[in-house]
Amino acid sequence: MNKQLTTKSEFSPYSNLTPKEYLGLVQTVNINSTSYLKDFFSGLPFPSSSMCLVTTGSDGKLERHTQSKTELIVIENSQYDGISLDLVDYIGNDEFRRLFVTRDGLPETKSLDSEVPISYVFRDGNTIYPDRILNSTSVFGDQELFDQVRLATIREMSGDSRLSKHIRGHMEDQLRNYKKSMQTGVVRGMPVFDVKNGVQFYNETDIPKLDQYGFKLAFLRAVQRKLDLITANSIKEEKLSKEIVQTFPTSTQRRLDFLVKFGKISDFMADEVTIAYAWFLQQYHAGQQIFKDTQEPVILPFDKQPFMKHARVIESFTRC
């Protein structure tokens, strides 16, 4: 049986804040975390021209919960190939694994000179997420190198080449899968929420296909991927320039505001989606918090009325 998030006398950000208040709190915490990482990496004994370190995923979007590890990408300068190994050795293998997401003990690495597209995660052609660069934040190193990689990613996702079409097609497939999960409450065969019983499931295991991430891989990812597709298609249709997109914000809320400014979505829709997104993020983080405290599978009740209201908003946004 799950522990409660609060007693009657305790304050809980998951129940005592409105969704927009919670989103503001999470963004502030993540901004502070980014500042800490910049200080942490400032003492690295590597020339800043050798690489650029960026945070991505929920760190880049300013919405990471402390249950999640920081996702770090190393952008290598071709003159300093292998800098990732030096970075891990300097920080220490065990400490690096404790702090950051790794694969085979190393962070994700990207390079402008690689034949592997930047949008491929850990160089895996079956895992395509250009937003990992678009939503990333530099915390150390060569800013010009970061700008070049970001612009190259924008070109990858918005061009007319076979690769660009493949990337956009993959993103569209992802959105379809997220929308299906919004309807079924199931991701990769595992239940992540149950509307009938009004519960969300959260669990992390040693077998990734058995993990349950609540609302994350349905409602949250659906909004993120829809924003990516609006951006890619707007560039392709020359309604947004690559240079403008290169400077756009990384958080979901600010990206919505950015697209309002350029007439891609309405003020009303952006406000509605922001609140809906914040509600699902708050509920998802509540499940993460219980798991962090108990290290046991979480079954967390949610209020069906706001669920239905916010689900309709995201369904409408991802349909248009």
C-alpha positions as CSV (number, residue, x, y, z in Angstrom):
1,M,0.0,0.0,0.0
2,N,1.4,3.4,-1.0
3,K,2.5,6.0,1.5
4,Q,0.5,9.2,1.4
5,L,2.3,12.3,0.0
6,T,1.3,14.4,3.0
7,T,-0.4,14.4,6.4
8,K,-3.1,17.0,7.0
9,S,-0.7,19.5,8.4
10,E,2.0,19.1,5.8
11,F,2.4,21.2,2.6
12,S,2.6,19.2,-0.7
13,P,3.4,20.8,-4.0
14,Y,1.4,18.0,-5.6
15,S,-1.8,18.8,-3.9
16,N,-1.5,22.4,-2.5
17,L,-0.4,24.2,-5.6
18,T,-2.4,24.9,-8.8
19,P,-0.9,23.2,-11.9
20,K,0.6,26.5,-13.1
21,E,2.0,27.3,-9.7
22,Y,3.5,23.8,-9.7
23,L,5.0,24.3,-13.1
24,G,6.6,27.6,-12.0
25,L,8.1,25.9,-9.0
26,V,9.5,23.1,-11.0
27,Q,11.0,25.5,-13.6
28,T,12.7,27.5,-10.8
29,V,14.1,24.4,-9.2
30,N,15.5,23.2,-12.6
31,I,17.0,26.7,-13.4
32,N,18.8,26.4,-10.0
33,S,19.9,22.9,-10.9
34,T,21.3,24.1,-14.2
35,S,23.2,26.9,-12.5
36,Y,24.7,24.2,-10.1
37,L,25.8,22.1,-13.1
38,K,27.5,25.0,-14.7
39,D,29.4,25.6,-11.5
40,F,30.1,21.8,-11.2
41,F,31.6,21.6,-14.7
42,S,33.4,25.0,-14.6
43,G,36.4,23.3,-13.0
44,L,36.9,20.7,-15.7
45,P,40.5,20.5,-16.9
46,F,39.6,20.5,-20.5
47,P,39.8,23.4,-22.9
48,S,36.3,24.8,-23.6
49,S,36.9,24.5,-27.3
50,S,37.2,20.7,-27.0
51,M,33.5,20.1,-26.5
52,C,30.2,21.3,-25.3
53,L,28.2,19.7,-22.5
54,V,24.4,20.1,-22.6
55,T,21.6,18.9,-20.5
56,T,18.6,17.4,-22.3
57,G,15.3,15.6,-21.7
58,S,13.4,16.9,-18.7
59,D,16.5,18.9,-17.6
60,G,16.5,20.8,-20.8
61,K,12.7,21.3,-20.6
62,L,13.1,22.6,-17.0
63,E,10.8,19.9,-15.6
64,R,13.0,17.1,-14.1
65,H,11.9,15.5,-10.9
66,T,14.8,14.5,-8.6
67,Q,13.9,10.8,-9.0
68,S,15.2,11.1,-12.6
69,K,18.9,11.3,-13.3
70,T,20.2,14.2,-15.3
71,E,20.6,13.5,-19.0
72,L,23.9,14.8,-20.4
73,I,25.0,15.0,-24.0
74,V,28.6,15.5,-24.9
75,I,29.1,17.4,-28.2
76,E,32.6,16.6,-29.4
77,N,34.9,18.8,-31.4
78,S,36.4,16.6,-34.1
79,Q,39.9,17.6,-32.9
80,Y,39.2,16.1,-29.5
81,D,37.7,12.7,-30.3
82,G,37.2,10.6,-27.3
83,I,36.6,13.4,-24.8
84,S,33.7,11.5,-23.3
85,L,36.0,8.8,-21.9
86,D,38.2,11.5,-20.4
87,L,35.2,13.2,-18.8
88,V,34.0,10.0,-17.2
89,D,37.5,9.2,-16.0
90,Y,37.9,12.6,-14.5
91,I,34.6,12.5,-12.6
92,G,34.9,8.8,-11.8
93,N,32.9,5.9,-13.3
94,D,30.7,5.2,-10.2
95,E,30.0,8.9,-9.5
96,F,29.2,9.6,-13.2
97,R,26.7,6.7,-13.3
98,R,25.1,7.9,-10.1
99,L,24.6,11.4,-11.4
100,F,23.9,10.9,-15.1
101,V,22.1,8.7,-17.6
102,T,24.6,6.5,-19.3
103,R,24.8,3.6,-21.8
104,D,27.7,1.2,-21.3
105,G,29.0,3.6,-18.8
106,L,29.2,6.6,-21.1
107,P,27.0,9.6,-21.8
108,E,25.4,10.2,-25.2
109,T,27.9,11.7,-27.6
110,K,27.3,13.7,-30.8
111,S,29.5,15.2,-33.4
112,L,29.1,17.3,-36.5
113,D,31.6,15.2,-38.3
114,S,29.9,11.9,-37.6
115,E,28.0,10.0,-40.3
116,V,25.3,9.2,-37.8
117,P,22.5,11.8,-37.8
118,I,22.4,14.1,-34.7
119,S,18.7,13.2,-34.2
120,Y,19.6,9.5,-33.5
121,V,19.8,8.9,-29.7
122,F,23.0,7.1,-28.7
123,R,23.5,6.6,-32.5
124,D,20.5,4.3,-32.6
125,G,18.5,4.6,-35.8
126,N,15.5,3.2,-34.1
127,T,15.4,5.9,-31.5
128,I,15.0,9.3,-33.1
129,Y,14.5,12.4,-31.1
130,P,15.7,15.7,-32.6
131,D,14.2,17.5,-29.6
132,R,17.0,16.2,-27.4
133,I,19.2,18.9,-29.0
134,L,16.4,21.5,-29.6
135,N,15.4,21.3,-25.9
136,S,18.9,21.2,-24.5
137,T,20.8,23.8,-22.5
138,S,24.6,24.3,-22.6
139,V,26.3,24.0,-19.2
140,F,30.0,23.9,-20.3
141,G,32.2,24.5,-23.3
142,D,32.0,25.9,-26.8
143,Q,28.8,27.8,-27.4
144,E,29.5,28.2,-31.1
145,L,29.8,24.4,-31.4
146,F,26.4,24.0,-29.6
147,D,24.8,26.5,-32.0
148,Q,26.2,24.7,-35.0
149,V,24.8,21.3,-33.8
150,R,21.5,22.9,-33.0
151,L,21.2,24.4,-36.5
152,A,22.3,21.0,-38.1
153,T,19.5,19.3,-36.1
154,I,16.9,21.8,-37.4
155,R,18.1,21.1,-40.9
156,E,17.8,17.4,-40.4
157,M,14.2,17.5,-39.2
158,S,12.9,20.1,-41.7
159,G,14.6,19.4,-45.0
160,D,13.5,17.6,-48.2
161,S,16.1,14.8,-48.0
162,R,15.3,11.2,-47.5
163,L,16.7,11.5,-44.0
164,S,14.6,14.5,-43.1
165,K,11.4,12.7,-44.4
166,H,12.4,9.7,-42.4
167,I,12.9,11.7,-39.2
168,R,9.5,13.5,-39.6
169,G,7.8,10.2,-40.4
170,H,9.3,8.7,-37.2
171,M,8.1,11.7,-35.2
172,E,4.6,11.3,-36.6
173,D,4.6,7.6,-35.7
174,Q,5.7,8.5,-32.2
175,L,2.8,10.9,-31.9
176,R,0.3,8.3,-33.1
177,N,1.6,5.9,-30.4
178,Y,1.3,8.5,-27.7
179,K,-2.2,9.4,-28.8
180,K,-3.1,5.7,-28.7
181,S,-1.7,5.4,-25.2
182,M,-3.9,8.4,-24.2
183,Q,-6.9,6.4,-25.2
184,T,-5.9,3.0,-23.8
185,G,-3.7,3.8,-20.8
186,V,-1.2,1.2,-22.0
187,V,2.4,1.7,-23.1
188,R,4.4,-1.2,-24.6
189,G,1.8,-3.6,-23.2
190,M,2.1,-2.2,-19.6
191,P,-0.8,-0.3,-18.0
192,V,0.2,3.2,-17.0
193,F,-3.1,4.6,-16.0
194,D,-6.7,3.4,-15.6
195,V,-9.5,5.9,-16.2
196,K,-12.3,3.7,-14.9
197,N,-10.6,3.2,-11.5
198,G,-9.0,6.7,-11.5
199,V,-5.4,5.5,-10.9
200,Q,-1.9,6.1,-12.3
201,F,0.8,3.5,-12.2
202,Y,4.5,4.2,-11.7
203,N,7.3,1.7,-11.4
204,E,11.0,1.5,-12.4
205,T,12.6,-2.0,-12.8
206,D,15.7,-3.5,-14.2
207,I,13.8,-4.5,-17.3
208,P,12.9,-1.3,-19.2
209,K,9.9,-2.9,-21.1
210,L,8.3,-3.5,-17.7
211,D,8.7,0.1,-16.5
212,Q,5.5,2.2,-15.9
213,Y,5.8,5.9,-16.2
214,G,2.3,7.1,-15.6
215,F,1.1,10.0,-17.7
216,K,4.6,10.6,-19.2
217,L,4.5,8.5,-22.3
218,A,1.0,9.5,-23.2
219,F,-0.1,13.0,-22.5
220,L,3.2,14.7,-21.8
221,R,5.1,13.2,-24.7
222,A,2.1,13.8,-27.1
223,V,2.3,17.6,-26.4
224,Q,6.1,17.6,-26.8
225,R,6.0,15.7,-30.1
226,K,3.2,17.8,-31.5
227,L,5.3,20.9,-30.8
228,D,8.3,19.4,-32.6
229,L,6.1,18.6,-35.7
230,I,4.6,22.1,-35.7
231,T,8.2,23.5,-35.6
232,A,9.6,21.2,-38.3
233,N,6.7,21.7,-40.7
234,S,6.7,25.5,-40.2
235,I,10.4,25.6,-41.1
236,K,9.8,23.3,-44.1
237,E,7.1,25.6,-45.3
238,E,9.4,28.6,-44.7
239,K,6.9,30.1,-42.2
240,L,9.7,30.1,-39.6
241,S,13.4,30.6,-40.3
242,K,16.0,28.3,-39.1
243,E,17.8,31.2,-37.4
244,I,14.7,32.1,-35.4
245,V,14.1,28.5,-34.3
246,Q,17.8,28.2,-33.3
247,T,17.1,30.7,-30.5
248,F,13.8,29.4,-29.3
249,P,13.2,28.4,-25.7
250,T,13.5,24.9,-24.4
251,S,10.7,24.6,-21.9
252,T,7.3,23.3,-23.1
253,Q,5.4,26.4,-21.8
254,R,7.8,28.8,-23.4
255,R,7.8,26.9,-26.7
256,L,4.0,27.3,-26.7
257,D,4.4,31.0,-26.1
258,F,7.0,31.2,-28.8
259,L,4.7,29.6,-31.4
260,V,1.9,32.0,-30.4
261,K,4.2,34.9,-31.1
262,F,4.7,33.6,-34.7
263,G,1.0,32.8,-35.3
264,K,1.3,29.0,-35.2
265,I,-1.2,28.5,-32.4
266,S,-3.7,30.8,-30.7
267,D,-3.2,32.4,-27.3
268,F,-6.2,30.5,-26.0
269,M,-4.9,27.2,-27.1
270,A,-1.5,27.9,-25.6
271,D,-3.0,28.8,-22.3
272,E,-5.2,25.7,-22.2
273,V,-2.4,23.3,-23.2
274,T,0.0,24.9,-20.7
275,I,-2.5,24.3,-17.8
276,A,-3.3,20.7,-19.1
277,Y,0.3,19.9,-19.5
278,A,1.1,21.2,-16.0
279,W,-1.7,19.2,-14.5
280,F,-0.4,15.9,-16.0
281,L,3.2,16.8,-15.1
282,Q,2.2,17.5,-11.5
283,Q,0.4,14.1,-11.3
284,Y,3.3,12.3,-12.9
285,H,5.8,13.8,-10.5
286,A,3.5,12.9,-7.5
287,G,4.0,9.2,-8.6
288,Q,7.7,9.7,-9.0
289,Q,7.9,11.2,-5.5
290,I,6.2,8.2,-3.9
291,F,8.4,5.8,-5.8
292,K,11.5,7.7,-4.7
293,D,10.4,7.5,-1.1
294,T,9.3,3.9,-1.1
295,Q,11.2,2.2,-4.0
296,E,8.0,0.2,-4.5
297,P,5.4,0.1,-7.4
298,V,3.0,3.0,-7.1
299,I,-0.7,3.0,-7.7
300,L,-1.8,6.6,-7.3
301,P,-5.4,7.8,-7.4
302,F,-6.3,10.9,-9.5
303,D,-9.4,13.0,-9.7
304,K,-11.3,12.0,-12.8
305,Q,-13.0,15.4,-13.4
306,P,-9.8,17.4,-14.1
307,F,-8.3,14.4,-15.8
308,M,-11.2,14.4,-18.4
309,K,-11.0,18.2,-18.8
310,H,-7.3,18.3,-19.4
311,A,-7.2,15.1,-21.5
312,R,-9.7,16.7,-23.9
313,V,-7.5,19.8,-24.3
314,I,-4.5,17.7,-25.2
315,E,-6.5,15.5,-27.5
316,S,-7.8,18.6,-29.3
317,F,-4.3,20.1,-29.6
318,T,-2.7,16.9,-30.9
319,R,-5.5,16.4,-33.4
320,C,-5.4,19.8,-35.1
